[in-house]
Amino acid sequence: EVIGEGIMGINRGFLHSGADSIVYTLFKVDDRKSSKLVYDFFKNIIELKQDYDEALRDVKLKMIKNPLTLPKDWAGYVLMGS
């Protein structure tokens, strides 16, 4: 086992390499629910011209309103950067 910074180290590496923003999960997520969230996230960015934070927020709010969606399906997604 290697002890280190884990996910924060990976994100910091992307930021130092020039990425403005990174969306990642804090824990393992279901692939089907994840693909829907990511699809809608990019749809908000491309079609609605939303900023990343607004796009992620709107997708999470949409998932919260769905009675079949549990917090574990959306809560792990976070945005780092601008």
Wavefront OBJ file of the C-alpha trace (Angstrom):
o trace
v 0.000 0.000 0.000
v 1.245 3.442 -0.914
v 0.439 6.254 1.489
v -0.103 9.631 -0.119
v -2.602 12.310 -0.875
v -4.815 10.123 -3.047
v -7.551 11.950 -4.902
v -6.339 15.390 -3.815
v -2.908 14.630 -5.259
v -4.398 13.622 -8.605
v -6.557 16.748 -8.764
v -3.689 19.018 -7.838
v -1.659 17.440 -10.630
v -4.344 18.273 -13.190
v -4.593 21.835 -11.899
v -0.813 22.303 -12.028
v -0.850 20.911 -15.577
v -3.177 23.690 -16.672
v -6.715 22.391 -16.147
v -9.056 25.149 -14.997
v -11.632 22.829 -13.449
v -11.994 19.213 -12.421
v -15.176 17.302 -11.615
v -14.603 14.145 -9.622
v -16.325 11.878 -7.130
v -15.518 11.488 -3.468
v -16.606 7.842 -3.472
v -17.565 5.051 -5.868
v -20.776 5.774 -7.790
v -23.175 3.642 -9.840
v -22.219 3.687 -13.536
v -25.755 4.100 -14.896
v -26.675 6.967 -12.587
v -23.237 8.456 -13.140
v -23.545 8.429 -16.922
v -26.891 10.255 -16.734
v -25.456 12.885 -14.395
v -22.389 13.453 -16.562
v -24.459 13.554 -19.764
v -26.807 16.173 -18.311
v -23.853 18.102 -16.859
v -22.201 18.484 -20.265
v -25.546 19.154 -21.937
v -26.047 22.097 -19.550
v -22.582 23.408 -20.391
v -22.838 23.001 -24.161
v -26.502 23.703 -24.890
v -27.437 26.053 -22.055
v -24.000 27.740 -21.907
v -23.894 27.316 -18.116
v -20.739 27.669 -16.060
v -19.440 24.408 -14.585
v -20.636 25.145 -11.064
v -24.119 26.109 -12.234
v -24.344 23.075 -14.527
v -23.368 20.661 -11.742
v -25.738 22.337 -9.275
v -28.673 22.136 -11.698
v -28.019 18.463 -12.436
v -27.861 17.663 -8.724
v -31.105 19.550 -8.067
v -32.783 17.656 -10.914
v -31.636 14.353 -9.406
v -32.817 15.384 -5.926
v -36.326 15.968 -7.293
v -36.448 12.455 -8.745
v -37.918 10.138 -6.062
v -35.971 7.182 -7.509
v -32.621 8.917 -7.035
v -30.738 8.527 -3.773
v -28.144 10.960 -2.395
v -25.409 8.403 -3.079
v -26.198 8.872 -6.792
v -25.296 12.569 -6.873
v -23.732 13.735 -3.599
v -20.237 12.447 -4.324
v -19.678 14.760 -7.287
v -17.647 17.855 -6.583
v -16.085 20.596 -8.665
v -12.597 21.867 -8.026
v -11.385 24.994 -9.765
v -13.238 27.700 -11.611
l 1 2 3 4 5 6 7 8 9 10 11 12 13 14 15 16 17 18 19 20 21 22 23 24 25 26 27 28 29 30 31 32 33 34 35 36 37 38 39 40 41 42 43 44 45 46 47 48 49 50 51 52 53 54 55 56 57 58 59 60 61 62 63 64 65 66 67 68 69 70 71 72 73 74 75 76 77 78 79 80 81 82
